[in-house]
């Protein structure tokens, strides 16, 4: 099973990014998927699922999915320096290998 997140990069505060996560069809259609992140020196946290967002991203991040493409998305707007982290997708609860994730750096 492979979960590949992509779309990260360097963005200025206030900017936007859209992350993508391609997953094998067998897990994508059955399981609840979510976006997690791990900031430097901190534990990995769940930031978005279809039904709930972390308080720190509520109103700024939007999760969506394309079942036909087995792809999960995370639209991130009004980015802040504290959003800097490696972002991952996985099931909820996490059942699969984390992979490399995609690095988001918010800095001027």
Secondary structure, 3 states (H helix, E strand, C coil): CCEEEECCEEECCCCCEEEEEEECHHHHCCCCEEEEEECCCCCCEEEEECCCECCCCCCCEEEEEEHHHCEEEEEECCCCHHHCEEEEEEECCCCCCCCCCEEEEECC
